[in-house]
Amino acid sequence: MRTAPTILHLDMDAFFASVEQASKPSLRGKAVVVGGLGPRGVVATASYEARVFGVHSALPMAQARRLAPNAAYLVPRFGFYRAISERVMELLGALSPLVEPLSLDEAFVDLEAGGTAWDERSARLAGVKLRADIRAVTGLTGSVGLAASKMLAKIASEQAKPDGLVVIEPGTERAMLGPMSVRTLPGVGPATGDHLRRAGITTVEEIAEAGEDELVRLLGKAHGHGLYAMALARDDRPVVAEREAKSVSVEDTYDVDIHDRLRVGLEVQRLADRCVRRLRGAGLSGRTIVLKVRRYDFSTLTRSETLRGPTDDPGVIREAAARLLDSVDTTGGVRLLGVGVSGLADYTQEDLFAQAAGERAVAEGPVEEHAAAPVEERPAPAERRWPAGHDVRHAGFGHGWVQGSGLGRVTVRFETPDSGPGRVRTFRVDDPELEPAEPLPLVLREPEGGHGPDGDSGDVGLRSAAR
């Protein structure tokens, strides 16, 4: 354990929902829920205003609508969230070479490794400056925890929410953790929490008092040892700059169960192609192909097949996924399908099997997203979709966002991040003057003298990221 609180944990506040509120003046201070809007969608993020009604991430969207019927329900804009996340990660990179991202909105930073902090005072100053820089560059807020270990820094940032900073000084950890619920500790979910409660253990201090042997008896060797160490505030895990991916996967949940076996097979092939694109985009290959099937009764099956060597060949992965599907009964209907690749490597094993499958794949047509059809082939235009919350531009009214659509109509509110709440207009879904648009930057210009971590004005970075 360190002698200074030089590990920082940043957690952006209700990130997706906060981005939407910053983009849309009419939603500021109101309940906003972001996630899949279909019958089987789940909540990705809820604003703090929505959380008052009991809405939280991973909640079924249908239940969220019952709890907060008047909230704004929006489809995620992941590309935009990723662009903003990149700016935040740049700010973290300016603090230290050791930045460990956990997701788009969360990361650990080793301030000591960057020479940014060496004691409580310098660590606190670094945290204060980081929060100010994030607000200046993105217009958003983040909560910061500072401590001598990763576990404690994460607990501190949770205590700091929303829009705050908490420092846990070395030497105070046991006293701070003692009265907290066992669920505060990493790895203690509902099942483990209930198991400990039945044994009369509800607080972190009671875990420490129970002793290591008792915890091993209750939870098993690995979990018992680990939980006892955490209760004593022992955590020597380093901040790791690059977290190696263990698998690459894609999955889709369907609003209506799929019963047609042919349709199921086509969906698996499509998911395999998407998985290949993601695999190649990361410069990886893999040996084990995994198929995930959730059936009509919520039972989830996984099947896997390990190849002789790593591959990123679309034909090989398609054929393996199809073979795995042959072993699954989908008679009653399918609600979710997924295809993944594990056993990752940064090279491809060229063998005769892969080459032969690759030749068949070429005959079937390319899988790359950028592969263009011949110029003379003009596919029929697909019906335009207008996802709730996504950006549009009208020739006469300018920039806006979709409030909702249906029955051949789409309703748009015309406003921008730096305007006041805008007016609402309704159009036909095929109105030629209405087109999808790219998101606008949340911050048009940083404060005078404000610069990004590379010394350039952050305005350019945000604008280019939003395109």
DRENMARKE-865949 format. One record per residue: x, y, z of N, C-alpha, C, CB in turn; residue in three letters. Coordinates in steps of 0.1 Angstrom, whole numbers, plus 5000, padded with zeros to 4 digits. Last residue first. Glycine has a CB too. Layout:
DRENMARKE-865949
XYZXYZXYZXYZALA/...
end
This chain:
DRENMARKE-865949
482351524641481951504627481651364624483051554618ARG/483251544666481851534665481351514651481151654670ALA/485951574664485451444670483951434667485751444685ALA/486151834655486551724646485951594651488051714644SER/485251974677484551984665484851864655484852114658ARG/487151904696485751864698485051864685485151954709LEU/489552004685489351854688487951814689490151824700GLY/489052274684489252204672488952054674490652224666VAL/488852334711487652364702487852274690487552504699ASP/491152324725490352204725489152214716489852184739GLY/494152434710492852464714491952344714492252584706SER/497052254720496252304710494852344716496052214698ASP/498552124740498752264738497952324727500252274734GLY/497751874745498851884736499152024733498451814723ASP/495551894763496851844768498051854759496651704772PRO/494052214753494052074755495452024760493651994742GLY/493652534769494252444759494052304763495752484757HIS/492452854773492352714776492952634765490852684778GLY/492553124767493853064772493752914775494353134784GLY/489253164775490453224770491653174776490353384772GLU/487552844775487852974781489153024775487952964796PRO/486652694743487152684756487452834762488452604757GLU/483652684724484952744726485452734740484952894721ARG/481552514723481952584711483352634712480952694708LEU/480852204736481552334739482052394727482652304749VAL/479552004722478952054734479552184739479051954745LEU/479152004686480052004698479252054710481252084696PRO/476351814672477151944674478051934686476252064674LEU/476151514653476051594666476851714666476351504678PRO/475051514619476051474629475851564642477451494624GLU/471751414608472851514609473851454619472451654613ALA/469151324584470051294595471251384596470451144596PRO/466951574570468051474568468651444582469051524558GLU/464251714553464751664566465751554564463551624575LEU/463251774529464051874535464651834549463152004537GLU/461651554522462951574515463851684521462751604501PRO/459951354544460151494540461551514534459951584552ASP/459151104552459951114540460051254535459251024529ASP/457751144575459051074576459851084564458850924580VAL/456451474577456351334572457751274573455851344557ARG/456851654609457051634595456651494590458451674590PHE/456451894634456251754630456251754615454851704635THR/458352084658457652074646457551924642458452144634ARG/459052294686458752154681457952164668458052074692VAL/461752514695460352484691460252344686459952584680ARG/464152484723463652514710462252474707464552454700GLY/465852644750464852544745464252584732463852514756PRO/468652834736467652804746466752684742466752924749GLY/471852704725470652784724469752764736469852744711SER/474052544726474252684731473052764728475452744724ASP/473252294715473752304728473852444734475052244728PRO/470052374698471452344698472052354712472252424688THR/466852284684467652354694469052304693467152334708GLU/463852174675464952254669465652334680464452334658PHE/462551864677462651984685463952054679462751954700ARG/460251674657461651724659461551854668462351754645VAL/458551384648458551514656459951554660457551494668THR/457351234620458551244629458451384635459851224621VAL/454950994607455351124611456551124620454151194618ARG/454050734602454450814591454850954594453250824581GLY/453550634628452450664619452750754608451350724627LEU/456450794643455450684642454350734633454950644656GLY/458850934666458350914653457350794653459450884643SER/460451194686459751064684459251054670458551054694GLY/462251394686461551364699460851234698460551474702GLN/465351434672464151364671463551344684464351234663VAL/466751764670466851624674465451564674467451614687TRP/468352014648467451964659467651824662465951994654GLY/469252294628469552174635468552144646471052184641HIS/466852434604468152414610468352284618468552534619GLY/464552494591464552524605465952504612463552434612PHE/464852434563464252564567464452604582462852564564GLY/466052194561466552294553466052434557466052274538ALA/467052034592465952074583466352194574464652104590HIS/468751764606468851904600467751924590470251934594ARG/469151574636468651594622468951744618467151564621VAL/470351334659470351464653469851464639471851514653ASP/468351134682469351154672469251284665469351034663HIS/466151104699467351164704468451194694467851074715GLY/464850814683464650924693465950974699463650874704ALA/465650754649465750714663465550834673467150654666PRO/464150724622464450844630464450804644463350954627TRP/464850574590464450554604464950684612465150434610ARG/463650554557464450624567463950604581464550774564ARG/463650254538462850354545463750424556461650284551GLU/466250244513465550184524464750294531466550124534ALA/466050244477466250324490465550264501465950464488PRO/467349964460466150044463466350114477464849964464ALA/470649984447469649924455468450024458470249874468PRO/471949984417471450084426470350024435470850214418ARG/474749904400473649844408473249944418474249724415GLU/476750044387475450024380474349964388475649944367GLU/478850024405478150154403476850134397479050244395VAL/478949744427479249804414478349924412478949704403PRO/479349824462478749754451479049824438477149754454ALA/482349824482481349894475480649804464481850024469ALA/483349764515483249704501482149764494483149554502ALA/483549854540483749954530483649894516485050014532HIS/483049634557482049734556482249834545482049814569GLU/483749314543484249444548483149544547485449484540GLU/483049074531482349114544482749254549482749004555VAL/482248994497483149044508482349084520483849164503PRO/480948674486480848814486481648864498479448864487GLY/481148404481479848454486479748604486479648394500GLU/483748384472482748364463481348404467482648214460ALA/485048444496485148544485484048514475486548524479VAL/484348214510483848344515483948444504484548394527ALA/485948024497484448014496483848144500483947904505ARG/488448114505488048114491486548104489488748004483GLU/488248064532488348204528488048214513489748254530GLY/488347794533487047864537487048004532486947854553ALA/490947754524489847704517488547774520489647554519ALA/492347884545492447934531491247884523493747894525GLN/491647724567491347864566491347924552492247954575ALA/492847484559491447494562490947634561491147434576PHE/495547534556494747504544493247514547495047364540LEU/496347834575496347694572495447664561496047614585ASP/497848084592497448054578497547904576498348124568GLU/496948234620497548114616496948074602497247994626GLN/497648574626496748474620497448354616495948534608THR/498148774656498648714643497548614638500048654644TYR/497648834681497848944672498448894659498749054678ASP/494848654696496248664692496448784683496848534686ALA/492548514719492948614710494448614708492548744714LEU/490448344729491748294726492448384716491648144720GLY/487348414711488248434722489548354719487648374735SER/484648564696485848504694486748524706486548554680VAL/480948534693482248594698483448504694482148604713GLY/477648614687478848544682480048614687478848544666VAL/474248584698475548644699476648554693475948684713GLY/470848654702471848574695473148654697471548544680LEU/467648634718468948694717469948594710469448734731LEU/465348484715465148634718466548704717464548644732ARG/463748234696465048294701464848444703466148264690VAL/461647944698461948084695463148134702460748164700GLY/461347674700460447754707460547904705460547734722GLY/463547564685462147544681461147644687461647404684THR/466247554686465647684686464147684683466347784676THR/468747364699467347364695466647494697466547254704ASP/471947344686471047414695469647404690471447564697VAL/473847254668473647174680472647234690475047164687SER/473947434648473247304645473047224657474147224635ASP/475447634658474047654658473247524656473647754647LEU/477947534652477547544666476047564667478247664673LEU/478047564625478147434631477647434645479547384630ARG/477947844623476847764618476847624623476847764602ALA/480347914634479147954641477947874636478948104638ALA/482047804615482147754628480847794636483347804636ALA/481347954592481147814592481147754606482147744583GLU/482248214601480848184597480548044598480548244583ARG/484948174604484148204616482648184613484348354620ILE/485748114578486048014589485048044601487448024593VAL/485048344564484448214561484548114572485048164548GLY/486648544576485148554578484448414574484548654569PRO/489448504596488848474583487348464584489448344577ASP/491148534615490248634614489448624601490948774615ASP/492448274638492048324625491148444626491248214617THR/494748054654493948174654493648224640494748284661PRO/494247694649495047814650494247934650496147824639GLY/492347504650493747464651494647574653494147384639ARG/489547614671490247584659491647544661490147704649LEU/486947524692488347574692489047524679489147534704THR/483747624698484547544690485947604689483947514676GLU/480847644720482147694715482847584707482947744727SER/477747774731478447664725479747714719477647594714ARG/475347854756476647884749477247764743477647964758THR/472047954763473047844760474247904753472347734751LEU/469648054786470748094778471747984776471548214784THR/466248094790467348004792468448044782466947854790SER/464048244784465148314790466248214794464648374803PHE/462348114767462048094781463148154790461847954785ASP/463348154741462048214745461748214760460948154738TYR/466948164746465648124741464448194746465547974743ARG/469948294736468948304747467548274741468948444753ARG/473048184726471648174723470748194735471248044715VAL/476248234714475348254725473848254720475748384733LYS/479148074703477848114700476948124712477148004690LEU/482548134697481548114707480148154702481948184720VAL/485648004687484448064682483348034692484048024668ILE/489048044693487747984698486548064694487847964714THR/491148184683491148044680489747984684492147964688ARG/491548504665491248414677491048274673490048464684GLY/493148824660492548704655492348614667493448624644SER/493349184656493349064663492848944655492649074676LEU/492949454650494149394646494349254653495349484649GLY/490549564655491449564666492749504663490849494678ALA/489349524631489549654635490549674646488249724638GLY/489049244632490049304623490349444626489549294608ARG/486949234651488149164653489349224645488049014650LEU/484949374638485449424650486749364654484449394662ARG/484549204616484949344614485549404626483649434609ARG/483748974629485048974621485449114619484848904607VAL/481349044639482349014648483749014641482148874654CYS/479849084616480149194624481249174634478849234632ARG/479848814607480448914599480749044607479548954587ASP/478348694628479648654626480448754617479748514619ALA/475848824624476648854636478048814635475948784648LEU/475148704600475348854600476148884613473948924600ARG/474948434608475948474598476248624598475448434584GLN/472748464626474048424631475148454621474048264634VAL/470748544608471148634619472548594624470148634630GLU/470548304593470948434586471448534597469848484578LEU/469548134613470848104606471448234600470747994596GLY/467048254618468048244629469448224623467748124638VAL/465848214593466148354598467148344609464848414603ARG/465647934594466447994583466848144587465648004570LEU/463847894615465247844616466147914606465247694614ARG/461648124629462048064616463548024617461848164605ASP/461348254652461048114652461548044639459548094653HIS/462348504673462548454660462348304661464048484655ILE/460348734693461148604692461248554677460448494700ASP/460849074689459948964688460748834686458948984675VAL/463149224693461949274699460849154699461349394692ASP/466249074701465149094692463849124699464948964683TYR/469549164706468349124713467149164704468149184727THR/472749064695471549144693470349074701471249144678ASP/476349094699475049024701473949124698474948974715GLU/479849024696478649104693477449024696478749154678VAL/483249014708481948954706480849064702481448884718SER/486348914717485649004709484348944706486449044696VAL/488348874747487448824737486848944729486348734743SER/490148994763490148854764489248794753489648814777LYS/492449264758491149214756491149054756490549254742ALA/494449404783494349314771493049254770495449204773GLU/494749734791494049614795493849524783492649644802ARG/497449934796496649864786496049744791497649834774GLU/498250034822497950124811497150054800499250174805ALA/497149954853497749894841497249984829497249754840VAL/497950014886497250074875497950024862497250234875VAL/498249714907498849834900497849894890500149804893PRO/496949614938496849604923497449734917495449584919ARG/496949584965498249624959498149614943499349534963ASP/495049624991494949624977496149674970493649704972ASP/493549615022494749575014494449555000495349445020ARG/491549665040491949775031493249745024492149905039ALA/490449455052491549515059492149635051492549415062LEU/488649385032488049435044489149505053487449325052ALA/490449275014489849405011489249465023488749375000MET/491149035027492149135024491549275021493049095012ALA/488648905026489248945039490349045037489948815046TYR/488348864999487448945006487948995020486048875008LEU/490448684993490348814987489548914994489848804973GLY/489848455009491148525011491048665005492248455004HIS/487248394997487448425011488748505014487448295019GLY/487848334970486948454974487148494988485448414971HIS/489548114973489948234966489148354970489848204951ALA/488047924991489447974993489748104986490447864989LYS/484647995001485747924994487047994995485247924979GLY/482848115018482848155004483848074996483248295004LEU/483048005044481748045039481748065024481348175045LEU/485747935048484647835050483347875044484447805065ARG/486848185044487148075035486147965036488648025037VAL/485748315066485348355053485748255042486148485049LEU/487048185087485648175086485148215072484948265096GLU/489748255082489348115081487848095079489748035094ASP/489748535086490048475072489548335071491548475069GLU/487248695105488448625104488548555090488748525115GLY/485248855116484948705114486248625112484048685101ALA/486249105115486149045128485948895126484949105136GLU/486049165088487349165094487349085107487949305097ALA/483249165086484049075078485449055084484149125063ILE/482549375103482149235107482849135098480649215106GLU/483449585087484149555100483749415105483749655111GLU/481549585067482949545064483749515077483649665057VAL/478449425077479349535075480749495072479349635087THR/477149185080476449285071477349405069475249335078THR/476848865089477848955085477249055076479048885079ILE/475248645096475348755105476348855102475648695119GLY/474948465076475948425086476148535096477248395079ALA/473148595060472648485067473648435078472348375058ARG/474948785049473948825059473348715067472848905051ARG/476448625032477148675044476048725054478048795040LEU/474448575013475148455020475748505033476148395011HIS/473848825004472848745011473448635019471748695002ASP/476248884991475748965002474748895011475149094997GLY/476348694971477348684982476848764994478748734977THR/474048794956474148654962475148644973474448554950ALA/474649064950473449024958473548884964472249034949PRO/478349084953477049104947475849064955476949034933GLY/481349164958480249124967478949174960480449194981VAL/483249274941483049124941481949074950484249054944GLY/484349534962484249474949484049324950485549504941PRO/482249644989483549584984483349524971483949484994LEU/479649724996480649824991481849764985481049915003THR/478349515007478149534992479049644987476749564989ARG/478749545034479649445027479449465012479249305030VAL/478449895043477849765039478849675032476649785030SER/480650045067480050035053479449895051481050065043MET/482050075090480650075091479950055078480150205097PRO/484950045079484249965089482749955089484750005102GLY/486050235062485350115056484550045066486450015051LEU/487150425080486150465070485350345064486850535058MET/488950275094487850345101486750385092488450465109ALA/490650185074489950085082488750155089490750025092ARG/491750435064490950345055490050245064491850255047GLU/493550615074492150625078491250525072491650765075THR/495950555063495850545078494450555083496650655084GLY/495750795037496350665042496350675057497750645037PRO/492650955031494050965035494550835041494251075045GLU/490650985004490850895016492350895019490350755013ILE/488851254991490251194993490151105006491251314995VAL/486551334966486751274980488151214980485651174983VAL/484651554948485951504950486151454964487051604946LEU/481751574925482551604937483851544937481751554949GLY/479451514909480251634907481051674920479351744903ASP/477151324930477651364917478551494918476551394908PRO/480051134943478951164933477751234939478451034927LYS/481851054962481951194957480751234947483251214949ALA/481550794966481050884977481051024972482050874989GLN/482750704943481350674945480750764955481050524948GLU/485350774948484650844937483150824938485150804923SER/485950604969485950744971485150814960487350794972ALA/485850354956484950384967484750534969485250304980ILE/488150394940486850374934485650404944486650234928LYS/490150414959489850534950488550514944490950534939ALA/490050154970489650274978489350394970490650304989LEU/491050004948489749974955489250094962489849854965MET/493550114943492450124933491050104940492650024922LYS/495050314970494750194962493650204953494550074972SER/495150554983496350484981496250354974497050454995ALA/493050794966493350704977494650634974492250604979ALA/490350984953491850974955492150894967492451114956LEU/487851024929488250964942489750954942487550834944GLY/485651254913487051204915487251144929488051314912VAL/483151284888483451274902484851204903482351194909SER/482451534863482951404867483251404882484251364859GLY/480451704839480951694853481451544855479951734863THR/480851884808480251784817480951784830480351644810LEU/482052044789480852094795480252004805479952134784GLY/484551974779483351894775482051954780483451754780THR/486452154788486652094775485352024770487751984775VAL/485652244813485952344803485952274789487352404806ALA/485252004827484152094825484452194814483752164838ARG/487851904827486851834820485651914817486451714829ILE/489152104842489552084828488452014820490852014826ASP/488052064867487852194860488152184845488752304866ALA/488951804873487451834872487251964864486851834886ARG/491751854873491151764863489651794862491351624867LEU/491952024895492252074882491651984871493852084880LYS/491351854916490551974914490752024900490952084924VAL/493351654913491951624911491051744909491451554924GLY/495651804919495451744906494051704903496351614905ALA/495151874945495151984935495051924921496552054936LEU/495251624957493951694957493951804946493751764971ARG/497951564953496951484947495551554946496851354955ALA/499251764968499351764953498351684946500851724950SER/498251684994497951814988498151814973498951914995ARG/499251414998497851444998497451584991497251445012GLU/501951364974501351364987499851404986502151464996ASP/502551354948503451274956502951274971504851324956TRP/501651394913501351404928502251314935499851374930ALA/502851384889501851484891501551504905500551444883THR/504451184880505151294887504151414890506251354879GLY/503250974869503351084861504051204867502051124856GLY/503150804891503950754879504150874870503250644872ALA/501350934907502750924911503650894899502950824923GLU/498850884895499451024895500951024899498651114905LEU/497450664877498550664887499250794887499550544884ASP/493950644873495250714869496250694881494950864866VAL/491150464860492150484870493350554865492550354877PHE/487950554846489350524845490050544858490050594834ALA/484950594827485550554839487050514837484750444846GLU/483450604804483250714813483950684826481850734816ASP/483950384787483950514781483950624792482750534772LEU/485950184811484750204801484950344795483350184808SER/488350184822487450074825486250074816486950084840LEU/491750274815490250294812489450164816490050334797PRO/494350364832493650234829492150264827493850134841GLU/497350524826495850544827495250414823495450654817VAL/500350624830499550504835498150544837500150444848LEU/501450864824501450764814500650634817502850724810PRO/499451144836500251024838500250934826499750944851SER/498151364827498451354842499451244844497251334850LEU/497451334801498351444805498851444819497651584802ALA/495551134802496951104797497951214800496851074783GLY/493351284810493951194819495351154815493151064821LEU/492851414786493251494798493851404809491951554804LEU/492351204770493451284767493851364779493151374755GLU/489951114781491051034783492351104779490950904774MET/488251324772488551304786489751224789487251244793VAL/488351274745488851404750489151394765487851514747ARG/487151024744488551044739489151174744488551034724GLU/484551084752485351004760486851024757484950864760SER/483651214729483751294741484651224751482451324747ILE/483550994711484351114708484651194720483651194697ALA/481750824724483150784723484050904720483250674712ARG/479350974721479850944735481350904734479050834742TYR/479150954693479351084700479951064714478051164700PHE/478750674690479850744683480150874690479550764669GLY/476350624705477650584710478850644703477750434708PHE/473750744714474550794702476050754706474450954700ARG/470750554723472150604725472850654712472950484731PRO/467550694722468350594717469850644718468050554702VAL/465550804751466450834739467250714735467350954742LEU/462950944767463550814764464250824751462550704764TYR/462251164793462551154779463351024777463451284775ALA/459451084816460951104813461051104798461850994819ALA/456951014824457151144817458651174814456651254826ASN/457050764837456350774824456550904816454850754826PRO/458850604855458950744851458350764837460550784851ALA/457950344859458350424870458450564867459750374875LEU/457250254833456250254843456650344855455950114848ARG/459750274821458650364816457450364826458050314803ARG/461150084834461550224836460350314832462850254828ALA/459949854825459749884839460150034841460649794848GLN/460849864798459349864801459049904816458749724798ALA/463549834801463049964797461549974800463249994782MET/465049684830464249674817463549804814463149554819PRO/468049824841466649804844465949784831466049924851LEU/470649894835470349754834468849724838471249674844ALA/470550184856471150114845470849964847472650134844SER/467350294869468850274870469250194859469250214884HIS/464750464886465250414873466750404874464850504861VAL/463550574908463950434909464450374896462750354913GLY/463050834906461950754905462250604905461250784891PHE/465650944908464750974919463450874918464251114919VAL/466650894883467050804894466150824906468450814898ARG/466051114868465250994866465550894877465650924853ALA/467951294878466451334879465651204877466051444869GLU/470251184869469951184884468451214886470851284891TYR/469550974840469951104847469651094861469351224840SER/470650654833469550734837470150864843468550664846ALA/471850424808472150534818470850614821473250624813THR/470650204797472050214797472450314807472550254783ALA/467949984802468450114805469950114805467950174818VAL/466949764775467349794789467949934790468349684794VAL/464249624755465449714757465749724772465149844751GLY/462149484746463149414755464349494757463449284748ARG/460649664731460049594743460949524752459049494737PRO/463149934725462249824721461649754733462949714713GLY/465050114732463650154734462650044730463350274726LEU/467950094750467150034739465750064742467449884738GLY/468850424763468950284762468150224751468450214775GLY/468450674788469150634775469250484775470550704774VAL/466350914801466750774802467250734788465550684805VAL/465951194821466351144808466851004810467451234802VAL/464151444838464451304838464751254823463351224844ALA/465751774837464651684836465151534835463851714823LYS/467851944836467151944848465951854848466652084851GLY/467551984801468352004813467452014825469152134811ARG/466051954778466051834787466851864800466651714780LEU/466352174763464952154768464952034778464052124756SER/469052164753468652254764467252224770468652394759PRO/470851904746469451944744468952034755468551814742LYS/473451844753473151864738471751934736473151734731SER/473251804780474151914775473851944760475551874777ALA/471651574780471151694785471951814781471151684801GLN/473351394767472151424761471551554767471051314762GLU/475451384786475751424772474451474766476451314764VAL/473951264807474551404808474851464795475751404818SER/473451014798472351104800472851244801471551064813ALA/476050914796475250924784474151024786474750784781PHE/476950954825477651004813476751024801478750914810PHE/476651014853475550974844475851014830474151044849ALA/479751164856478451154862477351134852478151284869ASP/482650974852481851074847480351054852481851074832MET/485050904875483750844870482850964865483050764881ASP/488350834882487450924876486150854871488051004864LEU/490650784907489550724899488550824895488850604908HIS/494150784914492850864911491950774903493150994903LEU/496550744937495750674927494450744926495550524930ILE/497750874958498150914945497550824934499650904944THR/497750934988496550904980496850944965495350984985PRO/500650775002499950894998498850854988500950994990ALA/501850535007501750625018501150755015503150655024THR/500450234993501150354993501050435005500750434981ARG/500849885000500050005000500950135000499150005012MET/
end
